[in-house]
Amino acid sequence: MKKVLMLLLIAALVAGAAYAYMHFLHVEDPGDAYLRTVSAAMLGDEQLFVDGFTKESRPLVAGLLALSRGRDPQRVKSHPYYYLVSENIDAVEVDDDVAWLTVRRASDKGSRGGYDIKLVKDQGSWKIDALAFNAKRRKADRSR
């Protein structure tokens, strides 16, 4: 009986430590949050994909998904997956509660391809700000 109680006590301590780490000590990387949203899109989980966006931009993304049903996301530029679903992250810049990811689609050619995606910290988690997205780099590359 004592062994069972000790095992239960150790299991409770490990579970409590894991919970405390995940909720208080773990700092989420903006790249990981972006890739989680991309993975949801690739797996077809539209709700989890929409949850990866800020509260203000969720209605826009949900509306675009509804309008784009039945269209090929790799060919239709108005489909939310066209620009946002890419696992090629070139750079990550983090300033307090705002992060910029420079991503590149698989079809982007050359070193000047790619665009920036803005992420903001929303209730402790990084979310994509679709309202700030324009499919361009925010800083022009003038190194010609």
Backbone bond lengths (Angstrom), bond angles and torsions (degrees), N, CA, C in turn:
res aa  C-N    CA-C-N  psi(-1)  N-CA   C-N-CA  omega(-1)  CA-C   N-CA-C  phi
1 M - - - 1.448 - - 1.531 110.56 -
2 K 1.340 115.79 -38.81 1.459 119.29 -179.76 1.527 110.42 -65.23
3 K 1.329 117.24 -36.88 1.465 120.64 -179.91 1.527 110.80 -65.18
4 V 1.301 116.96 -40.15 1.467 121.19 179.77 1.522 109.99 -65.53
5 L 1.322 116.77 -43.34 1.463 120.37 178.41 1.530 111.16 -63.67
6 M 1.329 117.55 -40.06 1.466 120.98 178.43 1.531 110.49 -65.41
7 L 1.327 117.15 -40.77 1.462 120.26 178.02 1.529 111.31 -64.45
8 L 1.330 116.36 -40.71 1.463 119.82 177.21 1.528 111.47 -65.24
9 L 1.311 117.19 -39.54 1.459 121.75 178.45 1.531 110.57 -64.51
10 I 1.323 117.17 -44.32 1.464 121.17 179.04 1.526 110.54 -65.08
11 A 1.327 117.41 -41.28 1.469 121.19 178.05 1.522 110.97 -62.89
12 A 1.325 116.97 -40.37 1.465 120.72 178.64 1.520 110.74 -66.50
13 L 1.319 117.99 -39.92 1.466 121.22 178.78 1.532 111.26 -65.53
14 V 1.324 117.31 -41.82 1.462 120.88 178.79 1.528 110.43 -65.54
15 A 1.323 116.65 -43.48 1.461 120.19 178.69 1.529 111.08 -63.42
16 G 1.329 117.29 -41.00 1.461 121.15 177.81 1.513 111.99 -65.04
17 A 1.319 117.24 -39.71 1.469 120.74 178.40 1.524 110.88 -66.36
18 A 1.317 117.08 -41.07 1.468 120.59 178.15 1.521 110.69 -64.58
19 Y 1.309 117.13 -42.08 1.463 121.15 177.94 1.529 110.88 -62.20
20 A 1.330 117.26 -46.41 1.460 121.18 -179.88 1.525 111.20 -62.55
21 Y 1.310 117.32 -39.88 1.459 120.50 179.39 1.530 110.98 -64.09
22 M 1.317 116.65 -47.60 1.462 120.11 -176.42 1.526 112.73 -67.99
23 H 1.318 118.02 -31.03 1.460 119.76 -176.00 1.518 114.53 -98.36
24 F 1.314 118.78 -18.74 1.454 119.54 -175.26 1.527 113.91 -123.52
25 L 1.299 118.47 -31.08 1.465 120.34 -173.63 1.523 114.03 -108.01
26 H 1.324 118.31 -27.42 1.454 121.71 -176.34 1.519 110.60 -74.55
27 V 1.332 116.72 125.71 1.458 122.23 177.01 1.524 107.62 -105.15
28 E 1.309 115.45 117.04 1.461 120.20 -177.67 1.522 110.85 -74.54
29 D 1.293 116.22 137.50 1.453 123.13 177.27 1.532 108.75 -83.71
30 P 1.345 119.06 137.05 1.465 119.78 179.09 1.530 112.37 -61.22
31 G 1.325 117.13 -33.84 1.461 120.53 178.08 1.515 111.67 -63.61
32 D 1.326 116.78 -39.03 1.471 120.90 177.76 1.529 111.30 -66.22
33 A 1.334 116.49 -40.06 1.465 119.75 178.55 1.527 110.25 -64.47
34 Y 1.328 116.85 -41.20 1.459 120.83 178.02 1.536 110.74 -63.43
35 L 1.323 116.61 -44.91 1.462 120.42 -179.20 1.532 112.12 -66.52
36 R 1.326 117.54 -31.35 1.471 120.58 175.76 1.533 109.92 -64.83
37 T 1.336 116.43 -40.71 1.456 120.73 178.17 1.528 110.67 -66.99
38 V 1.332 116.22 -41.43 1.467 120.96 178.19 1.528 110.26 -63.89
39 S 1.311 117.14 -40.71 1.467 120.74 178.86 1.522 111.05 -62.61
40 A 1.326 116.77 -39.26 1.462 119.98 177.92 1.527 110.43 -62.14
41 A 1.326 116.89 -39.94 1.461 120.29 178.65 1.524 110.51 -66.16
42 M 1.325 116.85 -42.79 1.466 120.48 -178.95 1.530 111.93 -65.89
43 L 1.321 116.59 -30.70 1.457 120.98 179.57 1.530 112.60 -86.95
44 G 1.338 116.85 -6.34 1.453 120.91 178.00 1.510 114.67 85.39
45 D 1.317 118.67 14.24 1.459 122.27 179.34 1.534 108.47 -89.96
46 E 1.330 115.94 89.33 1.468 120.65 -175.52 1.526 111.97 -64.59
47 Q 1.319 118.56 -36.77 1.464 121.04 -178.63 1.522 111.30 -64.98
48 L 1.319 117.43 -44.60 1.461 120.34 177.99 1.531 110.57 -67.29
49 F 1.328 117.48 -34.68 1.465 121.41 175.90 1.524 110.00 -62.38
50 V 1.323 117.79 -48.21 1.461 122.01 -179.66 1.528 110.28 -65.33
51 D 1.326 118.08 -34.27 1.465 121.11 178.44 1.527 112.27 -66.51
52 G 1.315 118.48 -15.91 1.458 122.31 178.34 1.518 113.53 -79.23
53 F 1.344 117.44 3.03 1.457 122.38 -178.92 1.525 110.54 -111.50
54 T 1.319 116.23 162.46 1.463 120.29 178.59 1.520 109.85 -65.36
55 K 1.306 115.75 159.84 1.461 121.67 -178.17 1.534 111.06 -58.34
56 E 1.341 116.36 -37.12 1.460 120.53 -177.88 1.532 112.22 -71.86
57 S 1.326 117.89 -30.76 1.465 119.71 -175.47 1.530 113.67 -96.55
58 R 1.320 118.19 -6.09 1.472 120.40 179.40 1.527 113.39 -60.63
59 P 1.355 119.79 -43.99 1.466 118.15 178.84 1.534 112.65 -61.20
60 L 1.310 117.32 -37.32 1.461 121.28 178.18 1.524 110.89 -62.72
61 V 1.329 116.80 -48.22 1.466 121.27 -178.47 1.523 110.61 -65.88
62 A 1.318 117.11 -42.30 1.469 120.53 178.94 1.531 110.63 -63.22
63 G 1.327 117.14 -40.36 1.459 120.80 177.62 1.519 112.18 -65.20
64 L 1.332 117.08 -42.33 1.463 120.54 177.66 1.522 111.51 -64.56
65 L 1.332 116.88 -37.74 1.465 119.69 176.40 1.523 111.02 -63.39
66 A 1.332 116.39 -42.21 1.465 119.94 179.96 1.526 110.95 -64.74
67 L 1.329 117.30 -41.40 1.465 120.75 179.89 1.526 112.56 -71.12
68 S 1.327 116.97 -24.33 1.464 121.19 -175.18 1.520 113.61 -95.68
69 R 1.305 118.30 3.69 1.470 119.84 -179.18 1.521 110.00 -59.36
70 G 1.311 116.13 134.88 1.450 121.33 178.97 1.517 113.94 87.46
71 R 1.319 118.04 -3.04 1.460 121.00 178.86 1.520 109.58 -102.60
72 D 1.308 115.82 153.71 1.460 121.54 -179.41 1.530 109.46 -77.24
73 P 1.342 118.49 115.56 1.469 120.37 -177.05 1.525 113.67 -67.20
74 Q 1.312 118.53 -15.76 1.459 120.06 179.65 1.517 112.44 -87.00
75 R 1.325 117.69 -11.21 1.463 120.45 -176.80 1.532 113.63 -118.07
76 V 1.306 118.26 -24.69 1.463 121.87 -175.99 1.525 108.88 -97.03
77 K 1.332 116.68 114.44 1.464 120.49 -175.81 1.520 113.79 -68.76
78 S 1.332 118.14 -19.91 1.463 119.93 178.91 1.525 112.29 -82.70
79 H 1.326 117.95 -7.67 1.468 121.22 178.12 1.531 108.34 -74.81
80 P 1.334 118.63 133.11 1.469 120.67 -178.17 1.525 113.49 -59.32
81 Y 1.314 118.13 -27.23 1.453 120.56 -179.52 1.530 111.89 -74.52
82 Y 1.328 118.30 -22.00 1.468 121.23 -172.26 1.531 111.53 -56.05
83 Y 1.320 117.56 -50.70 1.461 121.00 -178.62 1.530 113.43 -95.67
84 L 1.320 116.62 -30.13 1.459 118.99 -169.74 1.523 114.52 -88.64
85 V 1.319 118.13 -16.69 1.464 119.58 -177.90 1.520 109.18 -99.73
86 S 1.315 114.95 94.12 1.463 122.43 176.86 1.514 107.39 -153.63
87 E 1.328 116.17 134.28 1.467 118.61 179.19 1.523 112.10 -97.10
88 N 1.336 117.63 9.35 1.462 122.14 179.90 1.527 109.94 -93.50
89 I 1.319 116.92 94.58 1.461 121.84 178.28 1.525 107.64 -98.02
90 D 1.340 117.19 118.43 1.460 121.71 -179.26 1.529 112.32 -86.56
91 A 1.332 117.21 -39.24 1.465 120.50 -176.80 1.524 110.19 -153.06
92 V 1.330 114.81 153.63 1.461 122.25 176.55 1.519 107.82 -132.62
93 E 1.342 116.75 125.33 1.461 122.24 175.39 1.525 107.65 -119.84
94 V 1.324 117.00 126.33 1.461 121.41 -177.59 1.521 109.04 -120.54
95 D 1.350 116.31 127.44 1.460 123.75 173.92 1.523 107.95 -130.08
96 D 1.321 117.18 100.83 1.466 123.53 -179.88 1.525 112.09 52.07
97 D 1.342 117.77 -103.17 1.455 121.79 -175.66 1.519 113.87 -103.58
98 V 1.336 117.75 12.55 1.467 122.43 178.74 1.519 108.53 -129.03
99 A 1.318 115.99 135.67 1.466 121.29 177.16 1.525 108.33 -132.11
100 W 1.313 115.49 144.79 1.467 121.92 176.48 1.514 108.15 -119.07
101 L 1.319 116.43 125.92 1.459 122.43 175.87 1.518 108.47 -108.42
102 T 1.305 116.83 130.61 1.456 121.45 172.33 1.518 106.39 -97.35
103 V 1.320 115.81 114.38 1.455 121.12 -177.26 1.524 109.87 -118.46
104 R 1.303 114.52 161.09 1.460 121.44 -178.11 1.519 108.23 -136.54
105 R 1.326 115.56 132.73 1.465 119.95 174.55 1.515 108.49 -75.92
106 A 1.300 117.07 159.11 1.461 121.07 -179.33 1.521 111.44 -62.57
107 S 1.329 117.55 -28.06 1.461 120.71 -178.39 1.526 113.52 -87.96
108 D 1.345 118.88 -5.88 1.461 121.33 178.66 1.516 109.47 -68.35
109 K 1.309 115.52 128.40 1.460 120.58 -178.13 1.523 110.19 -105.83
110 G 1.323 116.77 148.62 1.455 121.67 174.69 1.512 113.64 78.97
111 S 1.300 114.91 172.51 1.466 120.61 -177.88 1.521 112.24 -81.27
112 R 1.321 118.34 -12.42 1.461 120.87 -177.53 1.522 111.89 -93.89
113 G 1.322 117.98 -0.66 1.457 121.35 178.25 1.516 110.77 -74.82
114 G 1.292 115.81 172.33 1.461 121.12 177.97 1.513 111.54 102.98
115 Y 1.318 115.18 173.93 1.452 122.04 -176.37 1.518 107.89 -158.78
116 D 1.315 116.29 168.24 1.460 122.00 -176.88 1.524 110.66 -105.82
117 I 1.322 114.66 142.20 1.457 122.70 176.79 1.525 107.62 -122.41
118 K 1.327 115.69 129.44 1.466 121.41 -179.58 1.517 109.81 -91.15
119 L 1.329 115.45 130.99 1.455 122.13 173.22 1.521 108.15 -118.84
120 V 1.311 116.77 141.09 1.464 121.59 176.62 1.524 108.59 -123.72
121 K 1.312 115.07 151.53 1.458 120.21 178.82 1.523 108.34 -82.69
122 D 1.318 115.49 121.68 1.452 122.31 -176.89 1.519 108.09 -128.99
123 Q 1.314 117.11 109.95 1.464 124.32 -179.02 1.527 111.26 54.69
124 G 1.332 116.32 44.92 1.455 121.94 175.27 1.509 115.44 82.60
125 S 1.324 118.24 1.74 1.459 121.62 -178.88 1.527 109.11 -129.07
126 W 1.320 116.21 146.72 1.466 121.08 178.79 1.519 109.83 -79.36
127 K 1.350 115.76 131.89 1.466 122.44 179.78 1.525 109.00 -129.25
128 I 1.325 116.53 146.32 1.460 122.18 178.62 1.528 108.86 -78.06
129 D 1.340 115.68 133.84 1.458 121.39 176.85 1.523 108.42 -97.84
130 A 1.329 116.23 94.84 1.462 120.87 -177.15 1.523 111.97 -69.96
131 L 1.329 118.13 -22.82 1.455 120.62 -179.62 1.529 111.91 -71.27
132 A 1.335 117.42 -21.75 1.468 121.31 179.31 1.525 112.21 -95.56
133 F 1.322 117.81 2.57 1.461 121.69 -174.69 1.522 110.87 -84.32
134 N 1.345 116.64 131.88 1.463 120.63 176.67 1.529 112.74 -135.20
135 A 1.322 118.58 11.15 1.473 124.50 177.03 1.521 112.40 61.10
136 K 1.335 117.10 30.05 1.461 121.89 177.53 1.517 108.84 -134.31
137 R 1.316 114.26 168.16 1.464 119.34 171.57 1.521 108.48 -81.08
138 R 1.306 116.55 143.37 1.472 118.10 -179.72 1.507 111.31 -80.06
139 K 1.336 118.11 -22.36 1.458 122.36 175.48 1.517 107.78 -114.80
140 A 1.316 116.54 127.03 1.458 119.53 179.74 1.530 109.47 -73.48
141 D 1.322 116.02 137.17 1.463 121.44 177.50 1.519 108.54 -86.16
142 R 1.306 116.65 108.21 1.468 121.65 -174.99 1.520 111.63 -105.79
143 S 1.285 118.67 23.28 1.464 121.22 -176.92 1.527 112.04 -94.61
144 R 1.307 116.16 53.97 1.468 120.23 177.11 1.472 111.62 -88.14
